[in-house]
Amino acid sequence: MTIGLTYDLRQDYLDAGYSREQTAEFDRADTIEGIEDALLALGHRTQRIGNIKNLVRRLAAGERWDMVFNICEGMFGLGREAQVPALLDAYEIPYTFSGPLILALALDKGMTKTLVRSFGVPTPDFAVVAVAEDIAAVSLPFPLFAKPLAEGTGKGIDSRSKVDSPRQLAVVCGELLAKFSQPVLVETYLPGREFTVGIVGSGSEAEAIGVMEVLLKPEAEANAYSYVNKEKYEQLVHYALAPALEAAACRDVALRAWRGLGCLDGGRIDVKMDGGGVVNFIEVNPLAGLNPVHSDLPILCRLLGIPYRELIARIVASASRRLPR
């Protein structure tokens, strides 16, 4: 099978003048090399396509692939992650991971939480601050946690994201609105332990392959798995497999959310415990990072003894079930 690779290479955007934080979700060259090496070892042929603009040019030139392994995050708009799969749908080219509806929904953390809550899955109470005038209407009890509505990789999250007063909330929300030009998600701060759940597969065949606890070291930025903590995880974060009891509760919440949302092939769901030890849904990542060394899902697989090639094989096998007969 010939598999095209769509991705946003971080260095391309850095060279174009974007900052390291703006490009935090984009991929390093060794991520593309790792995925391609795994696909070649599995017997597939590969063609590197690159970002959506390259994809448009190549589709217009008449190129096609049996499948596209898509990890494009996109740069512009709240529906940016949905752009590549929507384009591939228009050309009837199969691809890995979720489709445009799910990717657009998942990027909007408020809409996702609304839907997840309708499944009976616990998630912190929240409010969406779209403009500065909305800040005064937030009626949730403190402490709260504020972050951009539609960002990943900890962008916009730091030690000040935990807010303890109306004045602090106004300052943090105002800064986030100005910097990211998008709404701010404000939710009840959960003081408990934090985990990420790795999932492979779709629908009833989806499996929570493991649960990893995220433990901030004393020297880490406080209160959150923040942008800085993620960028410098080797110095600031310790990862460990969750104990059996906690892992079972995390798996249950994650799988109910994953299946309810209709996510496909593989990804991660982040969860956190409240003060009473109840596991709450925080957010879903249906386009999880796949750097063989540095991304959370491969780190979890490494802790579980699952080779990187097997992870890629399982993702492709799940996507292959949707191939036309």
C-alpha positions in Angstrom: 0.0 0.0 0.0 1.3 3.5 -0.9 0.8 5.8 2.1 1.3 9.6 1.8 2.4 11.5 4.9 0.8 14.8 5.7 2.4 16.9 8.5 3.4 20.4 9.6 7.2 20.5 10.0 8.0 22.9 12.8 11.2 24.1 11.3 9.4 25.4 8.2 7.3 27.7 10.4 10.2 28.8 12.5 12.1 29.7 9.3 9.0 31.7 8.3 9.2 33.8 11.5 6.7 32.1 13.8 7.7 31.8 17.4 8.6 28.5 19.3 5.3 28.7 21.2 3.2 29.4 18.1 4.8 26.3 16.5 4.7 24.1 19.6 2.2 21.6 18.1 4.1 21.0 14.9 6.5 18.2 14.2 10.2 17.7 14.3 12.0 16.0 11.4 12.6 12.9 13.5 8.9 12.4 14.0 8.4 12.2 10.3 11.4 9.9 10.0 10.1 7.7 12.8 6.7 7.3 11.2 8.1 6.7 7.8 10.6 4.1 9.0 7.9 2.2 10.8 5.6 2.2 7.7 8.5 1.0 5.5 9.3 -1.7 8.0 5.7 -2.8 7.8 6.0 -3.3 4.1 4.3 -0.1 2.9 5.6 2.4 0.3 5.6 6.0 1.5 5.5 9.5 -0.1 6.1 12.6 1.9 3.5 15.3 1.2 3.9 17.8 4.0 1.4 20.5 4.9 -2.0 21.3 3.5 -0.7 23.7 0.8 1.6 21.0 -0.5 -1.3 18.6 -0.4 -3.5 21.0 -2.4 -0.8 21.3 -5.1 -0.2 17.6 -5.4 -3.9 16.8 -5.5 -4.4 19.4 -8.2 -1.5 17.8 -10.2 -3.4 14.5 -10.1 -1.5 12.6 -7.4 -3.3 10.0 -5.3 -2.4 7.6 -2.5 -4.0 4.4 -1.1 -4.0 6.0 2.3 -2.7 9.2 3.9 -1.1 9.1 7.4 -2.3 12.5 8.6 -0.8 14.3 11.5 -1.4 17.9 10.2 -2.3 20.3 13.0 -2.9 23.3 10.8 -2.0 27.0 11.6 -5.1 29.1 11.1 -8.6 29.0 12.4 -10.5 27.0 15.0 -11.2 24.3 12.4 -7.5 24.0 11.4 -7.1 20.4 12.4 -10.1 19.5 10.2 -8.8 21.0 7.0 -6.7 18.1 5.7 -9.2 15.3 6.4 -12.0 17.4 4.8 -9.9 17.9 1.7 -9.0 14.2 1.6 -12.7 13.3 2.0 -13.5 15.5 -1.1 -11.0 13.4 -3.1 -12.2 10.1 -1.5 -8.7 9.3 -0.2 -8.7 7.3 3.1 -6.6 8.5 6.0 -5.6 7.8 9.5 -7.3 9.2 12.6 -10.5 11.1 13.0 -12.5 13.0 10.4 -13.1 16.7 10.1 -16.2 16.8 12.3 -14.4 15.2 15.3 -11.2 17.2 14.8 -13.1 20.5 14.7 -15.1 19.6 17.7 -12.2 18.3 19.8 -10.2 21.5 19.3 -13.1 23.5 20.9 -12.7 22.3 24.5 -15.9 23.9 25.7 -18.1 22.2 23.0 -16.3 18.9 23.7 -16.9 19.1 27.4 -20.6 19.9 26.8 -20.9 16.8 24.7 -18.9 14.6 27.0 -21.0 15.6 30.0 -24.1 14.5 28.0 -22.6 11.0 28.0 -22.6 11.0 31.8 -18.8 11.4 32.0 -17.7 13.7 34.8 -15.9 16.9 33.8 -15.2 20.1 35.7 -17.8 22.8 35.7 -16.8 25.5 33.2 -17.6 28.8 31.5 -16.4 30.2 28.1 -15.1 33.7 28.1 -15.4 34.9 24.5 -15.0 38.6 25.1 -13.7 40.7 28.1 -17.3 41.5 29.2 -17.9 37.7 29.8 -15.4 37.7 32.7 -17.7 39.3 35.2 -20.4 36.7 34.4 -18.3 33.8 35.5 -20.0 32.5 38.6 -17.9 29.4 39.4 -16.3 29.1 42.9 -12.5 29.7 43.2 -9.9 28.4 42.6 -10.4 28.2 38.8 -8.2 27.2 35.9 -8.0 29.3 32.7 -6.6 28.3 29.3 -7.1 29.0 25.6 -10.2 27.3 24.3 -8.5 25.8 21.2 -4.8 25.2 21.7 -2.7 22.2 22.6 0.8 21.3 23.9 0.2 23.4 26.9 0.1 26.7 24.9 -1.2 29.5 27.0 -0.9 27.5 30.2 1.6 28.5 33.0 1.7 28.7 36.8 -0.8 31.6 36.7 -3.4 29.5 35.0 -4.7 28.6 38.4 -6.6 31.7 39.5 -7.8 32.4 43.1 -9.6 35.7 42.8 -11.9 37.8 40.5 -9.0 40.3 39.9 -6.6 37.5 38.9 -9.2 36.0 36.6 -9.7 39.3 34.8 -6.0 39.7 34.3 -5.3 36.2 33.0 -8.4 36.1 30.8 -7.6 39.5 29.4 -4.1 38.4 28.5 -5.2 35.2 26.9 -7.9 36.9 24.8 -5.3 39.4 23.5 -2.5 36.9 22.9 -4.5 34.0 21.2 -7.4 35.9 19.7 -9.8 33.1 20.7 -12.1 32.4 23.7 -10.8 31.3 27.1 -12.0 28.2 28.8 -12.5 28.7 32.6 -13.1 25.6 34.6 -13.1 24.5 38.2 -9.6 23.7 39.3 -9.1 20.1 40.2 -6.4 19.5 42.9 -6.0 15.7 42.4 -3.6 13.5 40.4 -3.2 13.9 36.7 -3.1 11.1 34.1 -3.2 10.6 30.3 -4.8 7.5 28.7 -3.5 6.1 25.5 -6.2 4.7 23.2 -5.8 2.7 20.0 -8.7 1.7 17.7 -12.2 2.9 16.9 -15.7 2.3 18.3 -16.3 -1.0 20.1 -12.7 -2.1 19.1 -11.1 0.9 20.8 -8.8 -0.1 23.6 -7.2 1.9 26.4 -3.8 0.4 26.1 -2.4 2.1 29.2 -2.6 4.9 31.7 0.3 7.2 32.6 0.5 9.5 35.6 2.0 12.9 35.0 4.1 13.9 38.1 5.6 17.4 38.3 9.0 17.6 39.9 9.6 20.2 42.6 11.5 22.4 40.2 8.6 22.3 37.6 6.3 25.2 36.9 3.6 24.9 39.5 -0.1 24.0 39.2 -0.2 22.7 35.7 1.2 20.4 33.0 2.2 23.6 31.3 3.8 24.6 28.0 7.2 25.0 29.8 6.8 21.7 31.6 6.1 19.9 28.4 8.9 21.6 26.5 11.4 20.7 29.2 9.8 17.4 30.4 13.1 15.6 30.8 14.1 18.0 33.6 10.7 18.9 35.0 8.3 15.9 34.7 8.3 12.3 35.8 6.0 9.8 34.0 4.9 6.5 35.6 2.4 3.8 34.9 -0.7 4.3 37.0 -1.5 1.8 39.8 -4.2 -0.8 38.9 -7.1 0.8 40.8 -6.5 4.3 39.4 -5.8 3.0 35.9 -9.1 1.2 35.8 -11.1 4.3 36.7 -9.1 6.4 34.2 -9.7 3.8 31.4 -13.5 3.8 32.1 -13.8 7.6 31.8 -11.5 7.7 28.7 -13.2 5.0 26.8 -16.7 6.4 27.4 -15.5 9.8 26.1 -13.6 8.3 23.2 -16.4 6.1 22.0 -19.1 8.7 22.6 -17.2 11.3 20.6 -16.6 8.8 17.8 -12.8 9.3 17.7 -10.9 6.9 15.4 -7.6 4.9 15.3 -5.6 6.3 18.2 -5.0 9.2 20.5 -5.0 10.3 24.1 -7.5 11.5 26.7 -6.3 13.6 29.6 -8.0 13.1 32.9 -7.6 14.4 36.4 -8.9 13.6 39.9 -11.0 16.0 41.9 -10.5 16.5 45.7 -12.5 13.3 46.3 -10.5 11.1 44.0 -13.2 11.0 41.2 -11.6 10.9 37.7 -12.8 13.7 35.5 -12.4 14.2 31.7 -10.2 17.1 30.9 -9.6 17.0 27.1 -9.2 14.7 24.2 -6.3 14.6 21.7 -7.4 12.8 18.6 -4.2 13.9 16.8 -1.7 12.9 19.5 2.0 13.6 19.1 3.9 10.7 17.7 7.5 11.7 18.2 9.2 8.3 18.9 11.0 9.7 21.9 9.4 12.8 23.2 5.6 12.5 22.7 3.3 11.3 25.5 1.7 8.4 23.7 5.0 6.8 22.6 6.4 7.5 26.1 3.4 5.5 27.5 4.0 2.7 25.0 7.6 2.6 26.0 6.7 2.2 29.7 4.3 -0.6 28.6 7.0 -2.4 26.4 5.0 -1.7 23.2 7.5 -1.0 20.3 6.9 2.2 18.3 6.5 0.1 15.1 3.6 -1.8 16.8 1.9 1.4 17.7 2.0 2.7 14.1 1.0 -0.8 12.8 -2.1 -0.8 15.1 -3.1 2.8 14.0 -2.8 1.8 10.3 -4.7 -1.5 10.9 -7.5 0.4 12.5 -7.7 2.9 9.6 -7.5 0.1 7.0 -10.8 -1.3 8.3 -12.4 1.8 6.6 -10.8 1.1 3.2 -13.3 0.5 0.4 -13.6 -3.2 -0.4 
